[in-house]
Amino acid sequence: MITDQYFEKMVQILDEIRLTQAEKIKKTAELVAKTIKQDGIIYIFGCGHSHLIALDCFYRAGGLANVSAMLDTDLMLHNGAAKSSKMEKMQGIAEEILKRYCITEKDFLFIVSTSGKNAVPVEMARLAQGNNIPHASILSSAYFSDKKEEPLLYECSDIYIDNCVPHGDAVMEIAGLSVKMGSVSTAASSFIMQSVLMEAAELAADAGTEPPVYMSGNVSGGADYNKALIDMYLPRIKHL
C-alpha cells in the first residue's frame, strides 16, 4: 500500500533529523531555555503552510503558554492562497510584521521556511540579526543549491536546523501521475519544533524555573488551570 510506503519515507526523515540534528536541537533548546527563565516570549513565524508549525505550538494542550504564533493574514492561505505565495516573495513586508509583535532581546524567534529562499522569511531573519533578537530557522538543506543573488535563510540565521526534507517536499511517486504526492515538511518541521520546546522546558525546569504549560481544557480542572496562564499572557501575546 502507498500508505505503508509513505510511512516508511516519513520515518526515514524523522530518523535522519534525530541522528543528524541532535546537536543543533540541543543548542537551540539551550537558547530557548534562557528565554523561559527570563520570562520571555517564544515567537514562531512562517508563511503559507509553514505557519502551521506556529499554530501547532500555540495555545495547545501540552504546549508552552509563552508561545506566540505570528499570524499575518496576507501570508496565510485562507485569505488567498495564490496571493500569499506571491506576497512571501516581496521585499519590505517582514519589517511591517515585526513592528506589530514588539519582539525584544529577551525573547526568541523561530522562522520556518522549508525552501529558505523567499524574501519574507529571509528578511525576517536579517531584521532579527539587526535588532539583536535571538533566533533560529527550520529549513531544508536540499535547497542550498538553489543559490540566488540574495542570501538564503540559513545564511542569515543565528542557527538553523535542517528538517531533512527533499527538494520539492513531496516524496511519493504514484503510477500514472507525473508529479509526486505526499508532502513531509509539516510533520518534519513540527517534530523539530516540539522537540526543541520540550528540551528547553526540561532544561529550564532542571535550573529551577517551572515552564508554563497548558493542560487540556477537556480534562477535569483543565479550564481553571489554563485560565491563570491566559490571564498572565493575555496582555503580552497578540493572538491570545
Buried (B, 14 or more C-beta within 10 A) or exposed (E): EEEEBBEEBBEEBBEBBBEEBEEBBBBBBEBBBBBBBEEBBBBBBBBBBBBBBBBBBBBBEEBBBBBBBBBBEBBBBEEEEEEBBEBBEBEEBBEEBBEEBEBEEBBBBBBBBBBBBBBBBBBBBBBBEEEEBBBBBBBBBBBBEEEEEBBBBBBBBBBBBBBBBBEBBBBBEEEEEEEBEBBBBBEBBBBBBBBBBBBBBEBBBEEEBEBBBBBBBEEEEBEEBBEEBBEBBEEBBEEB
